[in-house]
Amino acid sequence: MGNKIYTIGREFGSGGMDVGEKLAERLGIKLYDKELLKKAAKHSGFCEEIFENHDEKPTNSFLYSLVMDTYSVGGYAAAPFLDMPLNHKVFLAQFDAIKKIAAEESCVIVGRCADYALADNPDCLNVFIKADLSKRVKRVAKRLNMTENKAKDLTLKNDKQRASYYNYYSSKKWGDSGSYHLTLDSGVVGIDGCVDIILKFRECMEAQKKSKDNLW
């Protein structure tokens, strides 16, 4: 059996990160989010700031593209790669980092099209966490200590950014149930409820695999 990988897509304010953290804690495995950026930067030779500025963003500034062309990028120095726009370079480096992480260990990866990067991995369980907008707005307002009007603007802005990033780089649609194995409403079942369901779903996946193996 290969490493058990859990990818989590999430609406802003849905608690997707909390689900990922609790899931990783329950399983005793690592969670990769911003940490993934550091690993991608280390493997690619890029400045970590480049990744932070392009984290889950589908476009890049022309200035950064010009700056990037002057960088020495180690193993990413092939001409076709150097000719790509900066945002493509960042995505490919993260894509590569995700595959390496999945090959090395069981883990939880939040966002960054990880489900798309690991589409051929039979041990990858792809989850999307959602919640009613009003509940997400209240959660964001409380956590960031801001008015609900500002929280709503921030929530919608981040949702749009994440959707643009996912739809731009993958062949699937962000938030669409057909893009994931499991879609959960954290506003209905709660954070712990989401974790419980994910773990139960994994059990069913493993049982189904064994059942198919027995047929042969």
TORLO-514646 format. One line per field, with one value per residue: residue number from 1; residue in three letters; x, z, y of N, C-alpha, C, O in turn. Coordinates in steps of 0.1 Angstrom, whole numbers, padded with zeros to 4 digits. Atoms other than C-alpha are relative to their C-alpha. Layout:
i NUM/...
aa ALA/...
nc1 X/...
nc3 Z/...
nc2 Y/...
cac1 X/...
cac3 Z/...
cac2 Y/...
cc1 X/...
cc3 Z/...
cc2 Y/...
oc1 X/...
oc3 Z/...
oc2 Y/...
This chain:
i 1/2/3/4/5/6/7/8/9/10/11/12/13/14/15/16/17/18/19/20/21/22/23/24/25/26/27/28/29/30/31/32/33/34/35/36/37/38/39/40/41/42/43/44/45/46/47/48/49/50/51/52/53/54/55/56/57/58/59/60/61/62/63/64/65/66/67/68/69/70/71/72/73/74/75/76/77/78/79/80/81/82/83/84/85/86/87/88/89/90/91/92/93/94/95/96/97/98/99/100/101/102/103/104/105/106/107/108/109/110/111/112/113/114/115/116/117/118/119/120/121/122/123/124/125/126/127/128/129/130/131/132/133/134/135/136/137/138/139/140/141/142/143/144/145/146/147/148/149/150/151/152/153/154/155/156/157/158/159/160/161/162/163/164/165/166/167/168/169/170/171/172/173/174/175/176/177/178/179/180/181/182/183/184/185/186/187/188/189/190/191/192/193/194/195/196/197/198/199/200/201/202/203/204/205/206/207/208/209/210/211/212/213/214/215/216
aa MET/GLY/ASN/LYS/ILE/TYR/THR/ILE/GLY/ARG/GLU/PHE/GLY/SER/GLY/GLY/MET/ASP/VAL/GLY/GLU/LYS/LEU/ALA/GLU/ARG/LEU/GLY/ILE/LYS/LEU/TYR/ASP/LYS/GLU/LEU/LEU/LYS/LYS/ALA/ALA/LYS/HIS/SER/GLY/PHE/CYS/GLU/GLU/ILE/PHE/GLU/ASN/HIS/ASP/GLU/LYS/PRO/THR/ASN/SER/PHE/LEU/TYR/SER/LEU/VAL/MET/ASP/THR/TYR/SER/VAL/GLY/GLY/TYR/ALA/ALA/ALA/PRO/PHE/LEU/ASP/MET/PRO/LEU/ASN/HIS/LYS/VAL/PHE/LEU/ALA/GLN/PHE/ASP/ALA/ILE/LYS/LYS/ILE/ALA/ALA/GLU/GLU/SER/CYS/VAL/ILE/VAL/GLY/ARG/CYS/ALA/ASP/TYR/ALA/LEU/ALA/ASP/ASN/PRO/ASP/CYS/LEU/ASN/VAL/PHE/ILE/LYS/ALA/ASP/LEU/SER/LYS/ARG/VAL/LYS/ARG/VAL/ALA/LYS/ARG/LEU/ASN/MET/THR/GLU/ASN/LYS/ALA/LYS/ASP/LEU/THR/LEU/LYS/ASN/ASP/LYS/GLN/ARG/ALA/SER/TYR/TYR/ASN/TYR/TYR/SER/SER/LYS/LYS/TRP/GLY/ASP/SER/GLY/SER/TYR/HIS/LEU/THR/LEU/ASP/SER/GLY/VAL/VAL/GLY/ILE/ASP/GLY/CYS/VAL/ASP/ILE/ILE/LEU/LYS/PHE/ARG/GLU/CYS/MET/GLU/ALA/GLN/LYS/LYS/SER/LYS/ASP/ASN/LEU/TRP
nc1 0008/-0008/0003/0014/0000/0013/-0001/0012/0004/0009/0005/-0006/0008/0007/-0007/-0008/-0013/0002/0002/-0013/-0009/0005/-0002/-0014/-0003/0006/-0008/-0015/-0008/-0002/0008/-0007/0007/-0012/-0012/-0002/-0007/-0014/-0006/0000/-0010/-0012/-0002/-0002/-0011/0006/0001/0013/0009/0006/0011/0010/0007/0008/0007/0014/0004/-0001/-0007/-0012/-0003/-0010/-0013/-0005/-0005/-0013/-0010/-0002/-0008/-0014/-0003/-0006/0010/-0005/0006/0011/-0006/0003/0005/0015/0005/-0004/0008/0014/0003/-0004/0010/-0001/-0012/0003/0009/-0007/-0009/0008/0006/-0011/-0002/0011/-0002/-0012/0005/0010/-0008/-0008/0007/0014/0001/0012/-0004/0011/0000/-0010/0003/-0007/0008/-0003/-0014/0000/0012/-0003/-0004/0012/0001/0003/0014/0002/0011/0003/0007/0008/0010/0008/-0008/0003/-0007/-0014/-0003/-0001/-0012/-0011/0001/-0004/-0014/-0008/0005/0004/0015/0005/-0001/-0014/-0002/0006/-0008/-0012/0004/0003/-0012/-0008/0006/-0002/-0014/-0003/0006/-0007/-0013/0003/0005/-0011/-0010/0004/0010/0013/0006/-0001/0012/0009/-0001/-0006/-0014/-0005/0007/0009/0003/0006/0004/-0004/0010/0010/-0005/-0011/-0014/-0003/0008/-0006/-0011/0005/0006/-0011/-0006/0009/0000/-0013/0002/0008/-0009/-0009/0008/0004/-0012/-0002/0011/-0003/-0012/0005/0007/-0010
nc3 0000/0000/-0010/0000/0002/-0001/0005/-0005/0006/-0010/0002/-0010/-0012/-0002/-0010/0007/-0006/-0013/0003/0004/-0012/-0009/0007/-0001/-0014/-0003/0007/-0003/0012/0002/0009/0008/0006/0003/0000/0014/0007/-0004/0006/0014/0002/-0003/0011/0013/0000/0000/-0013/-0006/0001/0013/-0002/-0009/0008/0010/-0006/0005/0008/0014/0008/-0005/0006/0010/-0007/-0006/0011/0005/-0011/0000/0011/-0004/-0011/0003/-0006/-0002/0008/0008/0009/0014/0008/0000/-0013/-0002/0009/-0005/-0009/-0013/-0007/0005/-0007/-0014/0000/0003/-0012/-0010/0005/-0002/-0014/-0005/0003/-0008/-0013/0000/0002/-0012/-0013/-0001/-0005/0004/0008/0001/0011/0010/0011/-0003/0006/0014/0001/-0004/0006/0003/-0012/-0005/-0015/-0003/-0003/0003/-0007/0001/-0012/0003/-0010/0004/0000/-0012/-0011/0002/-0002/-0015/-0004/0004/-0008/-0014/-0001/0004/-0007/0010/0001/0009/0014/0005/0000/0011/0012/-0001/0003/0014/0007/-0001/0008/0015/0003/0000/0012/0012/0000/0002/0014/0009/0001/0001/0011/-0008/-0005/-0015/-0008/0007/-0007/0009/-0001/-0012/-0004/-0011/-0003/-0013/-0005/-0014/-0007/-0004/-0009/-0008/0004/-0005/0008/0013/-0002/-0002/0013/0008/-0005/0003/0015/0003/-0003/0011/0012/-0001/0000/0014/0007/-0004/0006/0015/0001/-0003/0012/0009
nc2 -0012/-0012/-0010/-0005/-0015/-0006/-0014/-0007/-0013/-0006/-0013/-0009/-0001/0012/0008/0011/0002/0007/0014/0006/0001/0010/0013/0004/0003/0013/0010/-0001/-0003/-0014/-0008/-0009/-0011/-0009/0009/0005/-0010/0001/0012/-0003/-0010/0007/0009/-0007/-0010/-0014/-0008/0004/-0011/0002/0009/-0006/-0010/0007/0011/0002/-0011/0005/-0009/-0006/-0013/0000/-0004/0013/0008/-0005/0003/0015/0004/-0002/0009/0013/0009/0013/0011/-0005/-0010/0003/-0011/-0001/-0004/-0014/-0008/0000/-0011/0003/0007/0014/0006/0002/0011/0013/0004/0005/0012/0010/0001/0008/0014/0006/0002/0012/0012/0002/0001/-0003/-0014/-0008/-0012/-0010/-0009/0000/0010/0013/0011/0001/0005/0014/0006/0014/0007/0007/-0002/-0014/-0003/-0015/-0005/-0015/-0005/-0012/-0004/-0011/-0012/-0007/0006/-0003/-0015/-0002/0007/-0008/-0013/0003/0004/-0011/-0012/-0010/-0001/0010/-0005/0002/0014/0005/-0004/0008/0014/0001/-0002/0012/0010/-0003/0002/0014/0006/-0003/0008/0015/0002/-0004/0010/0014/0003/0002/-0012/-0001/0001/0009/0013/0010/-0002/0005/0012/-0004/-0014/0000/-0013/-0001/-0008/0010/0011/-0005/0004/0014/0008/0001/0009/0014/0005/0003/0013/0011/0002/0007/0014/0006/0001/0011/0012/0002/0004/0014/0008/0002/0009/0014/0005/0005
cac1 0000/0013/0013/-0021/-0026/-0054/-0059/-0083/-0098/-0118/-0140/-0126/-0138/-0151/-0126/-0108/-0075/-0088/-0101/-0067/-0049/-0072/-0071/-0033/-0032/-0056/-0035/-0001/0010/0022/0001/0014/0002/0027/0052/0047/0059/0092/0098/0090/0114/0141/0138/0136/0162/0137/0135/0108/0093/0085/0063/0046/0037/0022/0006/-0027/-0028/-0035/-0017/0016/0030/0051/0078/0082/0085/0113/0131/0126/0144/0176/0175/0197/0172/0194/0176/0149/0173/0161/0152/0115/0111/0129/0107/0075/0057/0066/0033/0037/0072/0059/0030/0053/0077/0049/0034/0068/0071/0036/0045/0078/0060/0033/0060/0079/0052/0015/0003/-0025/-0021/-0043/-0051/-0027/-0043/-0028/-0057/-0049/-0011/-0019/-0047/-0030/-0023/-0048/-0041/-0051/-0084/-0096/-0119/-0136/-0148/-0177/-0202/-0230/-0217/-0234/-0217/-0183/-0186/-0193/-0164/-0140/-0153/-0147/-0113/-0100/-0118/-0135/-0170/-0192/-0193/-0155/-0155/-0179/-0158/-0127/-0145/-0158/-0125/-0106/-0131/-0128/-0090/-0089/-0114/-0095/-0062/-0078/-0097/-0067/-0043/-0064/-0088/-0116/-0138/-0132/-0159/-0177/-0186/-0174/-0139/-0135/-0142/-0160/-0176/-0185/-0204/-0186/-0214/-0237/-0215/-0187/-0150/-0147/-0176/-0158/-0127/-0148/-0165/-0132/-0117/-0148/-0147/-0110/-0120/-0146/-0121/-0097/-0124/-0135/-0099/-0096/-0129/-0118/-0084/-0103/-0122/-0090
cac3 0000/-0008/0013/0023/0009/0017/-0003/0009/-0013/0006/0004/0023/0059/0057/0082/0056/0072/0106/0091/0076/0109/0129/0103/0103/0141/0144/0119/0132/0098/0085/0070/0041/0033/0035/0043/0007/-0005/0014/0001/-0035/-0031/-0017/-0046/-0074/-0062/-0064/-0038/-0013/-0016/-0052/-0041/-0013/-0038/-0062/-0038/-0054/-0077/-0115/-0128/-0123/-0128/-0158/-0135/-0117/-0151/-0161/-0127/-0129/-0162/-0145/-0119/-0119/-0113/-0110/-0122/-0137/-0161/-0193/-0221/-0223/-0186/-0186/-0214/-0194/-0175/-0139/-0126/-0147/-0132/-0097/-0104/-0119/-0090/-0066/-0087/-0086/-0048/-0042/-0061/-0042/-0009/-0017/-0028/0005/0032/0041/0046/0043/0016/0016/-0016/-0045/-0070/-0051/-0062/-0098/-0093/-0077/-0101/-0109/-0073/-0062/-0025/-0027/-0012/-0025/-0003/-0006/0024/0020/0041/0037/0029/0059/0083/0066/0068/0106/0110/0091/0109/0143/0135/0118/0141/0113/0104/0085/0055/0052/0060/0032/0006/0018/0016/-0019/-0031/-0018/-0033/-0067/-0065/-0055/-0082/-0108/-0098/-0097/-0130/-0147/-0139/-0137/-0161/-0134/-0118/-0083/-0058/-0083/-0066/-0097/-0090/-0057/-0040/-0011/-0006/0030/0045/0077/0086/0089/0104/0120/0118/0139/0119/0087/0101/0112/0078/0060/0081/0076/0038/0038/0055/0028/0001/0015/0020/-0016/-0028/-0009/-0023/-0059/-0052/-0039/-0072/-0090
cac2 0000/0035/0066/0079/0114/0137/0169/0196/0223/0249/0279/0309/0309/0274/0261/0239/0246/0236/0204/0197/0204/0182/0154/0155/0155/0126/0106/0117/0129/0163/0190/0210/0245/0274/0247/0235/0268/0265/0230/0242/0271/0248/0223/0248/0273/0302/0329/0319/0354/0346/0317/0337/0365/0340/0317/0304/0334/0327/0358/0376/0411/0419/0433/0399/0382/0404/0399/0361/0359/0371/0343/0312/0284/0254/0222/0244/0261/0244/0269/0259/0264/0298/0310/0304/0332/0334/0322/0290/0284/0288/0264/0237/0239/0235/0207/0189/0195/0180/0148/0144/0149/0123/0098/0103/0103/0102/0137/0163/0190/0221/0239/0245/0221/0191/0169/0177/0171/0137/0127/0094/0085/0058/0065/0101/0112/0146/0166/0200/0219/0244/0263/0287/0322/0338/0314/0319/0357/0355/0331/0354/0386/0369/0355/0386/0411/0430/0441/0416/0438/0438/0401/0394/0414/0395/0361/0367/0380/0350/0326/0342/0341/0304/0295/0313/0296/0261/0265/0281/0253/0222/0205/0206/0232/0245/0236/0213/0180/0161/0174/0157/0124/0141/0175/0184/0213/0223/0247/0216/0189/0210/0207/0175/0161/0167/0149/0119/0116/0118/0090/0069/0075/0064/0032/0025/0032/0007/-0019/-0014/-0018/-0051/-0063/-0057/-0074/-0105/-0107/-0115
cc1 0009/-0004/-0014/0000/-0014/0001/-0013/-0001/-0010/-0004/0006/-0009/-0008/0006/0008/0013/-0001/-0003/0013/0009/-0005/0001/0014/0004/-0006/0008/0015/0008/0001/-0011/0008/-0009/0011/0013/0004/0008/0015/0007/0001/0012/0014/0004/0003/0011/-0006/0000/-0014/-0010/-0008/-0013/-0011/-0009/-0009/-0008/-0015/-0005/0002/0009/0012/0003/0011/0014/0006/0005/0013/0011/0003/0010/0015/0005/0007/-0009/0004/-0005/-0011/0006/-0002/-0007/-0015/-0006/0003/-0009/-0015/-0002/0003/-0010/0000/0012/-0003/-0010/0007/0009/-0008/-0006/0011/0002/-0011/0002/0011/-0005/-0008/0008/0008/-0008/-0015/-0001/-0014/0005/-0012/0002/0011/-0001/0006/-0008/0003/0015/0001/-0012/0002/0004/-0013/-0002/-0003/-0015/-0002/-0013/-0002/-0009/-0008/-0008/-0008/0007/-0002/0008/0015/0003/0001/0013/0012/0000/0005/0015/0009/-0004/-0003/-0015/-0004/0000/0014/0003/-0006/0008/0012/-0003/-0002/0012/0009/-0006/0003/0015/0003/-0006/0007/0013/-0003/-0004/0010/0010/-0005/-0010/-0014/-0005/0000/-0014/-0010/0001/0007/0015/0007/-0007/-0011/-0001/-0008/-0004/0003/-0010/-0011/0006/0012/0013/0003/-0009/0006/0012/-0005/-0005/0012/0007/-0008/0000/0013/-0002/-0008/0008/0009/-0007/-0004/0012/0002/-0010/0003/0012/-0005/-0007/0010/0008
cc3 0000/0011/-0001/-0001/0001/-0005/0003/-0008/0010/-0004/0011/0012/0003/0011/-0006/0006/0013/-0002/-0003/0012/0009/-0006/0002/0014/0004/-0006/0003/-0012/-0002/-0009/-0008/-0005/-0004/0000/-0014/-0008/0003/-0007/-0015/-0003/0002/-0012/-0013/0000/-0001/0014/0006/-0001/-0013/0002/0009/-0008/-0010/0005/-0004/-0007/-0015/-0009/0007/-0006/-0010/0006/0005/-0011/-0005/0011/0000/-0011/0003/0010/-0005/0007/0000/-0009/-0009/-0011/-0015/-0007/0000/0013/0002/-0008/0005/0009/0014/0008/-0004/0007/0014/0001/-0002/0011/0011/-0003/0002/0015/0006/-0003/0008/0014/0001/-0002/0013/0013/-0002/0005/-0004/-0008/-0003/-0012/-0011/-0011/0003/-0005/-0014/-0002/0003/-0006/-0003/0012/0006/0015/0004/0001/-0001/0006/-0002/0011/-0004/0012/-0006/0001/0013/0012/-0002/0003/0015/0005/-0003/0008/0014/0001/-0003/0007/-0009/-0001/-0010/-0014/-0006/-0001/-0013/-0013/0000/-0004/-0015/-0009/0000/-0008/-0015/-0004/0000/-0012/-0013/-0001/-0004/-0015/-0011/-0002/-0002/-0011/0007/0004/0015/0006/-0006/0006/-0008/0000/0012/0004/0010/0002/0013/0004/0015/0008/0005/0010/0009/-0004/0004/-0008/-0013/0001/0001/-0013/-0009/0003/-0003/-0015/-0004/0003/-0011/-0012/0001/0000/-0015/-0008/0002/-0007/-0015/-0001/0002/-0012/-0010/0006
cc2 0012/0009/0005/0015/0005/0015/0007/0013/0007/0014/0009/0001/-0012/-0009/-0012/-0002/-0007/-0014/-0007/-0002/-0011/-0014/-0004/-0004/-0013/-0012/-0001/0002/0015/0006/0010/0011/0010/-0007/-0005/0010/0000/-0011/0003/0009/-0007/-0009/0007/0010/0014/0006/-0003/0011/-0001/-0008/0007/0011/-0006/-0011/0000/0013/-0004/0009/0006/0014/-0001/0002/-0013/-0009/0004/-0003/-0015/-0004/0002/-0010/-0012/-0010/-0014/-0010/0005/0010/-0003/0012/0001/0005/0015/0009/0002/0013/-0004/-0008/-0015/-0007/-0003/-0012/-0013/-0004/-0005/-0014/-0011/-0003/-0009/-0015/-0006/-0002/-0013/-0013/-0003/-0003/0002/0014/0006/0012/0009/0009/-0004/-0011/-0014/-0012/-0002/-0006/-0015/-0008/-0015/-0008/-0007/0001/0014/0002/0015/0005/0015/0004/0013/0004/0011/0014/0008/-0005/0002/0014/0002/-0006/0009/0013/-0002/-0002/0012/0013/0011/0000/-0011/0004/-0002/-0015/-0007/0003/-0009/-0015/-0002/0002/-0012/-0012/0001/-0003/-0015/-0007/0002/-0008/-0014/-0002/0003/-0011/-0014/-0002/-0001/0014/0000/0000/-0009/-0014/-0011/0001/-0007/-0014/0003/0015/0001/0015/0001/0008/-0009/-0010/0004/-0005/-0014/-0010/-0003/-0010/-0015/-0006/-0004/-0013/-0012/-0003/-0007/-0015/-0008/-0001/-0012/-0013/-0003/-0005/-0015/-0009/-0003/-0009/-0015/-0006/-0007/-0011
oc1 0019/-0012/-0019/0005/-0023/0010/-0024/0008/-0017/0003/0009/-0021/-0016/0000/0011/0018/0008/0002/0015/0015/0003/0004/0017/0011/0001/0009/0021/0020/-0005/-0017/0017/-0019/0017/0022/0015/0016/0024/0018/0011/0019/0023/0016/0011/0016/0002/0002/-0024/-0022/-0019/-0023/-0023/-0021/-0018/-0013/-0023/-0017/0013/0012/0014/-0002/0019/0024/0018/0015/0022/0022/0015/0017/0023/0017/0005/-0010/-0004/-0004/-0015/-0001/0004/-0015/-0021/-0016/-0006/-0010/-0022/0007/0003/-0007/-0004/0011/0001/-0008/0005/0010/-0004/-0007/0007/0004/-0009/0000/0010/-0001/-0007/0004/0012/-0003/-0020/0006/-0022/0014/-0022/0012/0016/0009/0010/-0002/0003/0017/0009/-0016/-0008/0007/-0022/-0013/-0001/-0022/0004/-0024/0008/-0019/-0001/-0008/-0004/0015/0008/0013/0023/0014/0010/0019/0021/0010/0012/0022/0020/0002/0003/-0022/0004/0002/0015/0010/0000/0010/0016/0005/0003/0014/0015/0002/0006/0017/0010/-0001/0009/0017/0004/0000/0010/0014/0003/-0014/-0023/0001/-0004/-0023/-0020/0012/0013/0022/0019/-0017/-0021/0009/-0018/0003/-0004/-0010/-0019/0000/0016/0014/0008/-0004/0005/0013/0000/-0002/0011/0010/-0003/0000/0013/0003/-0005/0006/0010/-0002/-0004/0010/0005/-0007/0001/0012/0001/-0007/0006/0017
oc3 0007/0020/-0012/0008/-0005/0000/0003/-0006/0017/-0010/0022/0010/0013/0016/0001/0007/0017/0006/0002/0013/0014/0001/0005/0017/0011/0000/0000/-0013/0006/-0017/-0002/-0012/-0014/-0007/-0017/-0016/-0006/-0011/-0021/-0012/-0006/-0016/-0021/-0011/-0001/0024/-0001/-0002/-0013/-0004/0006/-0006/-0016/-0003/0000/-0006/-0018/-0020/0019/-0017/-0010/0001/0003/-0009/-0007/0007/0001/-0009/-0004/0013/-0017/0019/0001/-0022/-0017/-0015/-0024/-0001/0003/0013/0007/-0005/0000/0014/0017/0015/0004/0011/0019/0010/0005/0014/0018/0005/0007/0019/0014/0005/0012/0020/0010/0004/0015/0021/-0011/0014/-0012/-0002/-0008/-0013/-0012/-0015/-0006/-0009/-0019/-0011/-0002/-0001/-0003/0011/0011/0020/0016/-0008/0007/0004/-0004/0014/-0009/0022/-0015/0011/0018/0020/0008/0008/0020/0014/0006/0013/0020/0010/0003/0004/-0008/0004/-0018/-0023/-0017/-0010/-0019/-0022/-0011/-0012/-0021/-0019/-0011/-0014/-0021/-0014/-0009/-0018/-0021/-0012/-0012/-0021/-0021/-0014/-0007/-0017/0000/0002/0022/0002/0001/0007/-0003/-0005/0013/-0002/0011/0003/0015/0000/0023/0020/0014/0020/0018/-0013/-0004/-0011/-0018/-0008/-0005/-0016/-0017/-0005/-0007/-0019/-0013/-0005/-0015/-0020/-0009/-0006/-0018/-0017/-0007/-0011/-0020/-0010/-0005/-0014/-0018/0000
oc2 0013/0006/0006/0022/-0001/0022/0001/0022/0000/0021/0003/0004/-0012/-0019/-0021/-0013/-0015/-0023/-0018/-0012/-0018/-0023/-0016/-0013/-0021/-0022/-0010/-0004/0023/0000/0016/0008/0009/-0004/-0006/0007/0002/-0010/-0002/0007/-0004/-0009/0003/0013/0023/-0001/-0003/0009/0003/-0005/0005/0012/0001/-0020/0008/0016/-0009/0005/0004/0017/-0010/-0003/-0015/-0016/-0004/-0007/-0018/-0014/-0003/-0010/-0017/-0009/-0023/-0009/-0003/0019/0004/0018/0011/0013/0023/0021/0010/0019/-0016/-0017/-0024/-0019/-0014/-0021/-0023/-0016/-0015/-0023/-0022/-0015/-0018/-0024/-0018/-0013/-0021/-0023/-0015/-0011/0008/0018/0000/0019/0004/0015/-0015/-0016/-0021/-0022/-0014/-0014/-0022/-0018/-0023/-0020/0000/-0002/0017/-0001/0022/-0001/0022/-0003/0022/-0003/0018/0015/0013/0003/0005/0017/0009/0000/0011/0018/0006/0003/0013/0024/0022/-0009/-0016/-0004/-0006/-0019/-0016/-0005/-0014/-0021/-0012/-0005/-0016/-0020/-0009/-0009/-0020/-0016/-0006/-0012/-0020/-0011/-0003/-0014/-0023/0008/-0006/0024/-0009/0007/-0012/-0019/-0020/-0008/-0007/-0017/-0004/0022/-0006/0024/-0004/0007/-0006/-0013/-0004/-0014/-0022/-0021/-0014/-0019/-0024/-0018/-0014/-0021/-0022/-0015/-0016/-0023/-0019/-0011/-0019/-0023/-0015/-0014/-0023/-0020/-0014/-0017/-0023/-0018/-0015/-0017
